[in-house]
Amino acid sequence: FPLDSEINRHARINRAEKCAYKKADVLECVPETFRIPDKPIDVLLFDAGDRRLSKQVSCCVWSTVVPAKAFYRVGDMFVSSPEFVFLQMASRITLRQLIALGCELCGTYVLLPEGNTHPSAVDEFPTRITPLTNVASIRSFVEKATKAHGKAKALRALNYVIEGSRSPMETMVY
């Protein structure tokens, strides 16, 4: 997830704005801070026919209406907003994992892949000045996502998400 300084303004995107990039172009425009070593970059597509097989790029298809405020623009890329990440992950992870993700998004710590560091980290966990989002914003976003896969699970998980968690351990204890 991007840190405060890496987030730009909300960007609007629609199905008409298809990604015409080749794999090399996608890899070139993704900053190193967004990459996880030895893991593919997740790319969201609106048409299953645009999928391509690659070990470096993982394609996910979003087939329903994209809610407003689903993306931030970072350079030449569109990055899913924290609220959209929560909704997207609802169909991919367990309820407990989704609650923990919500606590991280609404908290002031950042989990990084093992072995990664970030310049803002005082100890092993970088911190944010303010949370990326809050429960009310996520709930509002999810409720507006008509027919989205994982919507019911996301709304259920939000009943258990706390705001202001300062560490992964605090979330785990909760």
N, C-alpha and C positions, 0 to 999 in steps of 0.2 A: 504494500500500500504506500502511496506517496506520502511524504511528510508535509507539514504546513508550507514550507518554502517551495515545494515542488508542485503545489496545487494552483491551478490557474482558474479563471472564471468559468462558470457553467457554460457549456456549449450545447447547441441544439443540433441534432442529427436526425435524419429520417431514412427510410428505406431507399430513397432515390440516390442517396450519397453512398454508393457502393465503393468498397475498397478495390482499386484496380492495381494494387501493388503486387509484385512478385515476392516470393519468400525473402529474397535478399533485401528488397526494399523495406519490408517489415522489420527484419532484423536490424537494419541500419538505423531506422528512426526510433528504436526503443532505447532509451538511456540505460546505461549500466546499472543505475540505482533501482531500476524496475525489473532487472533480470535476476533470476535465481540460477546459479551455476548448475549445469547438467539437467535443467528442466526446460521444457518448451515454453514459449510465450503463448499465452491464451489470446486468441483473436475471436471477436464476436462477429458472426455473419448473420445476414437476414435471409439468405437463400441457401438451402442445403446444396444446391447445384454448384455453389462457389467453393465448396470444401475441397481442400487439397491435402494429400497425405504428406506428412513431414515429421521428422523427429525433432525439429527445432521450433515448429509452429503448430499449436493445437487449436483446431477450429471448433467453436461452439456455435450452434444455431439458435437464434432467438426468433421465434415464429409469430409472436403476438405483437400488439402495438407497443412501441417503446414509450414509456411514460416520460413526461416533461422532466427536465433536470436529471436525466439518466447519465449524462456525460459531462466531464470537464475537458477542456481543450488544453493539451500540454504540447507545445510546439506543433508538429504536424500530426499528432496523434489525438484520438479521442479516448479518454480513460473513463471507465465506469465510475460513477459517483459512489460514495460509501453506501448510500441507500440502495443503489442498483446492485452493488456487490452482494449485499445482504440477501436481496431477493434472488439473485442468480445462484448463490450458494445454497439456498434453501432446498433445492432439488438435488444437490450433490453431496451434502454432509448430513450427519445425524442431528437430531434435535439438540442434544447436549453441545455438540460442536458449534451449532448455529447460535445458541445462547452465548457461548464463550466468544464467538466472533462479534456478536452484538455488543458484548461488554468491552471488547477491545476497541471497536469503532466508536463507542460512547465513552471511552476511557482516555487516559493520557499516556499510555504506553504503546509501544510498537513491538510486535513479534517479528523477528527476522529469521530467515532460514539459518540453520546451524552453520557456523563458520563465517557468516556475513557480519560486517560491522557497518556503522554509520557514523559520520563525523559528530553528530549531536549526542551520541551515547556517552553518558557519564560513567555508567557501569555497563553491564551487558545488554541492557534494554534502553534504546533511545526513547526519549519522551517528547510529547507534544505540549505546547503551551495550553492549547484548548483541545477538546475532543473533536474528531472529524465531523461528528453528527450527534444527534440525540434520539431518544426513543420516539418522541412525537414526530420528528421529521421522517424517520424510517417508516413508522406506521402510516403516515399520510401518503408517502410515496407508494408503499405496498398496496394500500387500499385503492389507489388510482390505477394500479396495474391490472387492467381487466384481463381475465382469462390467463393470467401468467401462471406457468407451471411452478409449483412450490409456494403459491400465495398463502394458502391456508396454513401450511407449516410455518411460514415466516410470521404470520400474525400470532400464531400460538406461541412461538419462541419469544416474541416481543413482550409477552406477559411476564417473562422471567428475567429479562435483560435489565441490569442496573447501570446507572450512569456514574461516571467519575472514578471507575476502578483505576488504580495507579500502577498495578503490576499484574502479571499473569498469575502469580500466587494468590493475590487478593481475589481475582476472578475464580480461581480454582476453589478457594475456601468458601466463597459464596455459593 
